[in-house]
């Protein structure tokens, strides 16, 4: 499917790159985004001055996302495409790199982060954990980067982007303080977070959690029987009270882990469902980055106490 899409997109790029239409100064900046986290960020900065189209919705796993031919029109008509990068979007990244080589504006927000603060992995193609949004500090850097890029793309509205961006950064500062207060109520020895896949390492690094994912950084990898049994033993030895499902990953993997623990004459509860690779439904609190993060922290802390 991705090969068919890439060929179709390549033809569309060739066609659209040959068209030289004058820019309509009254037309809103047309922005296409990949993940829901990036969509939410760009909307907070751009407000009504830009038109944002997100490719991925609630519950969508970006690791396994298969772009449809209907996405081609959105991509080739975009003034700019913001994506995460660090191979989060799988083979779709190859498409964005191809578009970049055709002088079509594509921006990987993960590129702003210094490699020294990224979490490496010997088992993932990019060698870096792409789940950068689970550190608010990281996301503030991404926010500043996005503000500057939008100002460059639409200088006439630069003042508004700057104002909106500063207001959003202040909200992120308040979020950071709030979640630190919530996490402080959980004893450090209980800060063991077991989830479906390894999406929360930046969270663990930031807030002193031992994070263990049943699958690797990418959900494209499958957890085997030995992985399940090994993690079940870890849960028992460390007296882990709860494990967590993720909205963008099938729950059967965590249910299998719970069953494996039970087969060893121990119990572990499913502490709730966390938002990992996608936000909640649009129009809800969990459909925003700030609301999602606060919800996740409350769910984790309440289940592990």
N, C-alpha and C positions, 0 to 999 in steps of 0.2 A: 504493500500500500504506500509506504513512504517513498519507494522508488518511482512509482507512478505519479505520485504527487510532486516529487522533485522535478521530473521531466516536464510535467504540465506547467509547473511554476517557472521553470527555466524558459519555456516558450513565452509565457506571459511577461516575464521580465524583459525579454528581448523586444517584445512588441511595445511595452509601455516605456522602455528606456529610449525608444526611437521617437516618441511623441514629445514635442517641446511646446507645452502649453504655458502661456503666461500665468503667473501666480495671481490669483484673485485676492487682493488685499483685505477684502471683507470676509473672506472665507476663514472659518476656524481651522486651527492646526489639527490635522487628522492624525491621531496617535493610535497605534495598535500595540497592545500589550499581550504578554503570554499568561503568566500566572495571576491569580486573583490578588495576591499580595502587591504585585507591581501595579495592577489596575487600580487598586485602592489608593496607593501612594500617588500615582499620577493624577488621579481625580482630585485628591486633596490639594495638590499644588496648583493644578490648572483650573479647577472649578469650571464655571460656565464658558470660559474663554477657549477651551479646547474640546474636541470631539474624541472621546476615548472608546475604542472597541477592544474588549478582552477576548482572546481566543479560547481561554479555558474558564470553566465555570466552577461552581461549588462541587466538591467531591471528586474533581478530576485529578488524576495522578499525572503530573508533568513528565515523569520518567517514561511512561508508557503512552503518552499522548500521540494519537494518530490524526494528523491534520487532514481535513476533508478538502475536496476540490473547491468547496464553497469558501474556504479560507483564502484562496488565491486572490480573489477580488479585494478582500480586506488588505492583504499584504502589499499587493502591487500598487494600490491606491493610497497607501499610507504615506504621510510626510515623514514619519519616523516610526521605528519599531523598537520598543523597549523590551528586553528579555533578560532573564537572570544570568545566563551564561554558566560557566563552570560545569558544562555538560548536563545541567539539570533537565533541560528540554530534550535530551537524547539526540536522535539523528536530525531533529528539526534545527539544531544549531548549525549543521552543515548547510542547510538552506539559507539561514541568516548570513552566514559567512559568504556564501555565493552572492547573495543580494548586495552585501557590502562591497564585494569586488566589482559590482556593476554600478557603483556610485549611488546605491540606494541606502538611505540613512538607517543604520541599525546600531543599537546601543546595548551593550551587555553591562548591566549595572554592577555585577559582581567584579568587574575589572577595576573598580575604584578602590577596592580593599587591598591593602598591602599583603603580599604573600606570607609575610611573617605572622599575620594574625589568622590566616586561614588554617583549617584543620586538615592535615594530609591523610591520605589513605593509600595503602599498597594494593588495595583490591578494587579501586574505582578508576575508570579510564582517565579522568581529569587529574587524578592525584590530589584533589582537594574536595572537601565536603561542600556541596553546593547549597546547603540549607542555611544560608547566611542570615536570614531574617529572624532566627531564633536567638540572636543577640541584639538587644535594642541598640547597643552601641554601634554595631555594624549597620543597623537599619538607619540610624541617624546619619552615618556617613553616606549611605546610599541616597538618603533624602537630599542632602546638600548637593551631591553630584547631580541628581535629577533636576533640582532647581536650576542649577547652572546650565544644564543642557537645554532645558525648556527656554531659558532666557536667550540662549544663543540662537535657537530655532525661531523664536518669535520675539525679537527685541522690542517691538511696540508694546508688548504686555509684560515686559520684564519686571516692572515695579510691582505689578499685581502678583506675579509668580513669587517674587521675593517676599512680599507681605504674607501670602498664603503659606509659603514654606516656613517662615519663621514661626507662624502660629502653630503649624503642625509639629515643628520641632519642640515647641514648648509642651505640647500634648504628649510627645514621646518622653520628655523629661519627667513629666508627672507620672506617666505609666511606669517608667523605670523605678521611681521612688516607691510607688504603690506596690509593685510586685516584690520588691526587696523586703518590704514590711510584711507581706503575706508569707513569703518563704522563711523569714526569720522565726515564724511560729513553729516551724517543723524542725525537730532535732536533726543534727547533721548525720547521725547514724541511721536515720530513716530516709535519707535522701538517695534512694535507689530507684531509678526510673526504668522500667522494663516496658518496651513498646514493640509494635509490629516490625518496624524497620528503623535503621539508625539515623533518624532525622533530627534528634535533639542534642547532638554533641556540643553545639555552640551554647545552648541553654545550660547544659551540664557544666561546661567550662566557666560560664559566667556566674552560676549560682551554686557551685560546689555540689552537683549531683553526679552520682555514678550512673551513667546512662548505658543501657544495654539493649540493643535492637536484635530481634530474632532474625531478621534479614539484614543485608548490608545497607550501604548508603543508597543504592538504587533498588527499587522494587522489582527491577528486571531479574534480580537474582532470587532464587528460591531457597527456602529453608528446608534442610533435610531432616530426617528422623534423628540423626545424631545431634544436630544443632538443637532440636527441641529437647532431647533428653539431657543434654549438657546444661542448657539454660534452666531446666526444671530443677536439676541438682543445685545450681547456683541460687535459685529462689529459696529452696529449702534451707540451705546452709546459711544464708544471710537473713532468714526470717522476713522475707519480703511479703508485705501484707496484700499488695494489690498490683495488678498489671493492667495495661491499657490498650484499648483498640484505637485505631486511627480511621478517620472518616474516608481517607482516600486509598485505604488498603483493605482488602477483604478480611473480615473478622475471623475467618476460619483458622488462620495461623495462631492467633492468640487463644482461641478456644481449644485448639490442639495442645497448646502449651499448658493451659489450665488443666486439661484432662491428664496430661503427663505428670503434673504435680500430684493430682489426685491418685494416680496409679501407684504413687510412692507413699500413699497413706498420709498425705498432707493436703492442706487447703490453701488456695490463693484466690482472692476475689478479682473480678474484673472491675476496676475502679472507675470506669467511665470511658467515654470516647473523646479522644483529643483531635484537634485540627492540626495537621502536620504540613502537607504539601498544598493545601487549598483552604481558603476561608469558608465560612458558612454561607447560608443563602443571602443574596442581596437584600438590602432593606432591613436586615436584622443586626443586632449588636455584634454577633459572631461573624457577620459578613464584613466586618472591618478588621484591620490588622490589630488595632488597639483592643477592641472587644474580644477578638480571638485570643490574644495573648493573656489577657486578664482571666478569661474563662478557663483556659488551659491551666494556668497556675492555681487557680482555686480548686479545680478538679483534682489536680495532682496532690496538692497539699491536704485537702480534705480526705482523700482516699488513703493516704499513707500515714496519717496521724495515728 
